[in-house]
């Protein structure tokens, strides 16, 4: 399969950023992905002892489609989050109290009906990310599967509805769902172990451009295929670079066992 595009989501629930290449560390996370989450009222998250929390404790597309109408960009060196909306921009210094207060004030004005308490920006401590999965930190979406779903629906389906890190092509539709337990290798030496399918929720019903709930993706998956799965989660078992245009190939099971990563 060929890597068509790469995306990161610096803030859980907010817009993606496209990358031309990414350095993936063994045992780690997709770079710059889910660095922040926005707490929707007290969540109990403790940065000193971080534990995986249900996503319903944060602002997220499954319940808050208005988030899709915001265009955001995160600058790694400065730690500044830029939010574009209605022709204007606000700049949030994520590492400062003033910046976090400014973000809270913006959200209280923008989507007050969605809030259960003060929205608070949470930063992931070292070794933690605000991912939906407890162990799969790289998500892969097969563009052929999305095209097949489009054909069944007779409507366009933006692959960004599925908020994946790696979009791949040149793979048969839905073939990715049979790869659990297998490994994928990139030319750089990167190895990804497929750990499970991704079960889809109502977040995929939201158009990522308009913020409108215009499709029923989980229902369409169940009716068309007998499951609600689209995409796969992987863990990084050997580090390396991944770039647009790279080929990902299946590792022979015997070779993986010899390398001690089966």
Secondary structure in CASP SS format (residue, H / E / C, confidence):
PFRMAT SS
TARGET T0000
AUTHOR 0000-0000-0000
METHOD secondary structure of the structure
MODEL  1
X C 1.00
X E 1.00
X E 1.00
X E 1.00
X E 1.00
X E 1.00
X E 1.00
X E 1.00
X C 1.00
X C 1.00
X E 1.00
X C 1.00
X C 1.00
X C 1.00
X C 1.00
X C 1.00
X E 1.00
X E 1.00
X E 1.00
X C 1.00
X E 1.00
X E 1.00
X E 1.00
X E 1.00
X C 1.00
X C 1.00
X C 1.00
X C 1.00
X C 1.00
X C 1.00
X C 1.00
X C 1.00
X C 1.00
X C 1.00
X C 1.00
X E 1.00
X E 1.00
X E 1.00
X E 1.00
X E 1.00
X C 1.00
X C 1.00
X C 1.00
X C 1.00
X C 1.00
X C 1.00
X H 1.00
X H 1.00
X H 1.00
X C 1.00
X C 1.00
X C 1.00
X C 1.00
X C 1.00
X H 1.00
X H 1.00
X H 1.00
X E 1.00
X C 1.00
X C 1.00
X C 1.00
X C 1.00
X C 1.00
X C 1.00
X H 1.00
X H 1.00
X H 1.00
X H 1.00
X H 1.00
X C 1.00
X E 1.00
X E 1.00
X E 1.00
X E 1.00
X E 1.00
X C 1.00
X C 1.00
X C 1.00
X C 1.00
X E 1.00
X E 1.00
X E 1.00
X E 1.00
X E 1.00
X E 1.00
X C 1.00
X C 1.00
X E 1.00
X E 1.00
X E 1.00
X E 1.00
X E 1.00
X E 1.00
X C 1.00
X C 1.00
X C 1.00
X H 1.00
X H 1.00
X H 1.00
X H 1.00
X H 1.00
X H 1.00
X H 1.00
X H 1.00
X H 1.00
X H 1.00
X H 1.00
X H 1.00
X H 1.00
X H 1.00
X C 1.00
X H 1.00
X H 1.00
X H 1.00
X C 1.00
X C 1.00
X C 1.00
X C 1.00
X E 1.00
X E 1.00
X E 1.00
X E 1.00
X E 1.00
X C 1.00
X C 1.00
X C 1.00
X C 1.00
X C 1.00
X C 1.00
X C 1.00
X C 1.00
X C 1.00
X C 1.00
X C 1.00
X C 1.00
X C 1.00
X C 1.00
X E 1.00
X E 1.00
X E 1.00
X E 1.00
X E 1.00
X H 1.00
X H 1.00
X H 1.00
X H 1.00
X H 1.00
X H 1.00
X H 1.00
X H 1.00
X H 1.00
X H 1.00
X H 1.00
X C 1.00
X C 1.00
X C 1.00
X C 1.00
X C 1.00
X H 1.00
X H 1.00
X H 1.00
X H 1.00
X C 1.00
X C 1.00
X C 1.00
X E 1.00
X E 1.00
X E 1.00
X E 1.00
X C 1.00
X C 1.00
X C 1.00
X C 1.00
X C 1.00
X H 1.00
X H 1.00
X H 1.00
X H 1.00
X C 1.00
X C 1.00
X C 1.00
X C 1.00
X E 1.00
X E 1.00
X E 1.00
X C 1.00
X C 1.00
X C 1.00
X C 1.00
X C 1.00
X E 1.00
X E 1.00
X E 1.00
X E 1.00
X E 1.00
X E 1.00
X E 1.00
X E 1.00
X E 1.00
X C 1.00
X C 1.00
X H 1.00
X H 1.00
X H 1.00
X H 1.00
X E 1.00
X C 1.00
X C 1.00
X C 1.00
X C 1.00
X C 1.00
X C 1.00
X E 1.00
X C 1.00
X C 1.00
X C 1.00
X H 1.00
X H 1.00
X H 1.00
X H 1.00
X H 1.00
X H 1.00
X H 1.00
X H 1.00
X H 1.00
X C 1.00
X C 1.00
X C 1.00
X E 1.00
X E 1.00
X E 1.00
X E 1.00
X E 1.00
X E 1.00
X E 1.00
X E 1.00
X E 1.00
X E 1.00
X C 1.00
X E 1.00
X E 1.00
X E 1.00
X E 1.00
X C 1.00
X C 1.00
X C 1.00
X E 1.00
X C 1.00
X E 1.00
X E 1.00
X C 1.00
X C 1.00
X H 1.00
X H 1.00
X H 1.00
X H 1.00
X H 1.00
X H 1.00
X C 1.00
X C 1.00
X C 1.00
X C 1.00
END
